[in-house]
């Protein structure tokens, strides 16, 4: 392959990757579909479970001990689990679990923290823009799927 062919191929691949990432991470309020667990998974993965926040590698350092990596064990890390208060958390010792078992719609510290003026700490996400009301609704629906499935 010539250098020109490589550059054109690389440029096309880069453009496709950028276009895809822009589409997948920029969900507008009007087009957000909360059907099933996918929308909640995507919002949590792209705004919460990121490096420096609530990813597996950052949870104990900066994320108050809360790992929001979306996988098969996420429910066990949220339902009935209370904040450990690590990583400078203002919610350590809070008596409210991240998600209350069997709550429908879902309730708990996680739900409280995505809305304005939570009882401890600050609204999440702390970095970037606040979630829209539709994104908040999708997370509540997603969390309800977790809490009701755990019965």
C-alpha positions as CSV (number, residue, x, y, z in Angstrom):
1,X,0.0,0.0,0.0
2,X,1.3,3.4,-0.9
3,X,1.6,6.2,1.7
4,X,-1.3,8.0,-0.1
5,X,-3.5,4.9,0.2
6,X,-2.6,4.5,3.9
7,X,-3.4,8.2,4.6
8,X,-6.7,8.0,2.8
9,X,-7.6,4.7,4.5
10,X,-6.5,6.1,7.9
11,X,-8.4,9.3,7.3
12,X,-11.6,7.5,6.4
13,X,-11.3,5.2,9.5
14,X,-10.7,8.2,11.7
15,X,-13.6,10.1,10.2
16,X,-15.9,7.1,10.7
17,X,-14.7,6.6,14.3
18,X,-15.3,10.3,15.1
19,X,-18.7,10.3,13.5
20,X,-19.7,7.2,15.4
21,X,-18.5,8.5,18.7
22,X,-20.3,11.8,18.1
23,X,-23.5,10.0,17.4
24,X,-23.3,7.6,20.2
25,X,-22.4,10.1,22.9
26,X,-24.6,13.0,21.9
27,X,-28.1,12.0,22.7
28,X,-30.6,14.8,22.6
29,X,-33.5,15.1,24.9
30,X,-36.1,14.6,22.1
31,X,-34.5,11.5,20.6
32,X,-33.6,9.6,23.8
33,X,-35.3,6.2,23.8
34,X,-35.4,4.7,27.3
35,X,-36.8,1.3,26.1
36,X,-35.1,-1.6,27.9
37,X,-31.8,-1.2,29.8
38,X,-29.7,0.0,26.9
39,X,-30.2,3.8,27.3
40,X,-29.4,3.7,31.0
41,X,-26.4,1.5,30.3
42,X,-25.1,4.0,27.7
43,X,-25.7,7.0,29.9
44,X,-24.0,5.4,32.9
45,X,-21.1,4.2,30.8
46,X,-20.5,7.5,29.0
47,X,-21.0,9.9,31.9
48,X,-20.3,8.1,35.1
49,X,-18.1,5.0,34.6
50,X,-15.3,7.0,33.1
51,X,-11.7,7.3,34.1
52,X,-11.3,9.8,37.0
53,X,-14.9,9.2,38.2
54,X,-16.7,5.9,38.8
55,X,-14.7,3.5,36.6
56,X,-13.2,0.3,38.2
57,X,-9.8,1.9,38.3
58,X,-10.9,5.3,39.7
59,X,-13.7,4.3,42.1
60,X,-11.7,4.1,45.3
61,X,-9.4,7.0,44.4
62,X,-11.9,9.6,43.2
63,X,-15.3,8.0,42.9
64,X,-16.3,7.6,46.6
65,X,-15.7,3.8,46.3
66,X,-18.6,3.5,43.8
67,X,-17.7,1.5,40.7
68,X,-20.4,2.1,38.0
69,X,-18.9,-0.1,35.4
70,X,-21.8,-1.6,33.5
71,X,-21.5,-5.4,33.7
72,X,-23.4,-8.4,35.2
73,X,-22.4,-7.4,38.8
74,X,-23.6,-3.8,38.8
75,X,-26.8,-4.6,40.7
76,X,-24.8,-6.2,43.5
77,X,-22.7,-3.0,43.8
78,X,-25.7,-0.8,44.1
79,X,-28.8,-2.5,45.6
80,X,-28.7,-2.2,49.4
81,X,-25.1,-1.0,49.3
82,X,-24.3,2.2,51.2
83,X,-21.5,4.7,50.4
84,X,-18.1,3.9,52.0
85,X,-17.1,7.5,51.8
86,X,-13.7,6.8,50.2
87,X,-12.1,9.2,47.8
88,X,-13.2,12.4,49.6
89,X,-16.9,11.6,49.4
90,X,-19.3,13.9,51.2
91,X,-21.8,11.1,51.4
92,X,-19.8,8.6,53.5
93,X,-21.9,7.2,56.4
94,X,-25.1,8.1,54.6
95,X,-27.8,5.7,55.6
96,X,-29.4,5.6,52.2
97,X,-28.2,2.8,49.9
98,X,-27.2,3.6,46.3
99,X,-30.4,1.8,45.2
100,X,-33.2,0.7,47.6
101,X,-34.1,-3.0,47.0
102,X,-37.5,-3.6,45.3
103,X,-38.1,0.2,44.7
104,X,-40.4,0.9,41.8
105,X,-39.6,3.5,40.5
106,X,-36.1,3.2,41.8
107,X,-35.0,5.3,44.7
108,X,-31.7,5.7,46.6
109,X,-28.6,7.8,46.8
110,X,-27.7,7.2,43.1
111,X,-31.1,8.6,42.0
112,X,-30.8,11.4,44.4
113,X,-27.3,12.4,43.2
114,X,-28.3,12.8,39.5
115,X,-30.9,15.4,40.5
116,X,-30.3,19.0,41.7
117,X,-29.5,19.6,45.4
118,X,-28.8,16.1,46.7
119,X,-28.8,15.6,50.5
120,X,-25.0,15.2,50.5
121,X,-22.3,16.3,48.2
122,X,-23.0,17.7,44.8
123,X,-25.2,16.8,41.8
124,X,-23.6,14.2,39.4
125,X,-22.0,14.2,37.0
126,X,-19.6,16.6,38.7
127,X,-17.6,17.1,35.5
128,X,-19.3,18.3,32.3
129,X,-23.0,19.2,32.0
130,X,-25.8,18.0,34.2
131,X,-28.0,15.3,32.9
132,X,-31.1,16.3,31.1
133,X,-34.5,15.4,32.6
134,X,-34.9,12.7,29.9
135,X,-31.5,11.2,30.8
136,X,-32.4,11.3,34.5
137,X,-35.7,9.5,33.6
138,X,-33.8,6.9,31.6
139,X,-31.4,6.2,34.6
140,X,-34.4,5.9,36.9
141,X,-36.0,3.4,34.5
142,X,-32.7,1.5,34.1
143,X,-32.2,1.4,37.9
144,X,-35.8,0.2,38.4
145,X,-35.0,-2.7,36.1
146,X,-32.1,-3.5,38.4
147,X,-34.1,-3.2,41.7
148,X,-37.1,-5.1,40.5
149,X,-35.0,-7.9,38.9
150,X,-33.3,-8.5,42.2
151,X,-36.5,-9.7,44.0
